[in-house]
Amino acid sequence: MDKGSKIQTRMNSIQRIGLIGTGNIAQALGRAWLERGIEIAACYNRKQEPLHWNGGLKPVASPAEMPDGLDAILVATSDDAVFEIIDALPAGPLAIHFSGALPLPKRPGAAIWPIQSVRKENVHSRSSFPLVLNATDDAVESRLIPFAEKIASELHCLSTEKRQAAHLAAVFASNFSNHSLSIAQALTAQTGLPWSTFQPILKTIMEQGALGHSFAQQTGPALRRESSVIESQRKALNNDPLWLAIYDAMTQSIQETHPDPTTTDSQTDPSHESHS
């Protein structure tokens, strides 16, 4: 690379940013970039709290008052507030939000989505994250790749459609599975069994899920079309219509997704390996 190209690369790189928000994403990713040499030169949040972890940097009065000379402004707020804030930003800096589900900004910028639950209290020095980068155009993508790579354990450049599909997958993998476990824990409490009793079965399911083998691991009364068991379990959930609706939806989904094992070879069907 010649001298002119090196100067142009430095001019196009993301070095000086503004940060909007004080929640988990703002603190976790903001601190990660700060530790890797990115300057957080300005900030804003509705409570007007200084960034104590960045030298007590005082916030500007509004998003519109972000100073000149910023390469990008990171909007790390709730999804409902993102575009109202972006619309108020001064022209010039790239506008970056961190939602897996929202559309891209209507100005040059990107969505940088961490594919994990991020909590500020769990972030340690030099943390890194699996990231999706979805930029408004190729030039912006090229400019943001080195910036994202500073804190990425792995980086995937996706279209908006694929980013949103990945976010939906994460909702099922993380949010919905976590809620299912919370229901299971509540039901377990009614039995007198310790939750640790279920650790072996959970370990198997999680290990096989991590390997991408969840479809083949499906077992249970819904798969086996055991109507008497299904009806008795539905009756047990009569006092909680929300949980009953989840049970019914899951049962229907399993039966419409998987073939009836009574019509397949039981010697090769993995559903016959367990009777959970």
Secondary structure, 3 states (H helix, E strand, C coil): CCHHHHHHHHHHCCCEEEEECCCHHHHHHHHHHHHCCCEEEEEECCCCCCEHHHCCECCCCCHHHCCCCCCEEEECCCHHHHHHHHHHCCCCCEEEECCCCCCCCCCCEEEEEECCCCCHHHCCCCCCEEEEEEECCHHHHHHHHHHHHCCEEEEEECCHHHHHHHHHHHHHHHHHHHHHHHHHHHHHHCCCCCHHHHHHHHHHHHHHHHCCCCHHHCCCHHHHCCHHHHHHHHHHCCCCHHHHHHHHHHHHHHHHHCCCHHHCCCCCCHHHHCCC
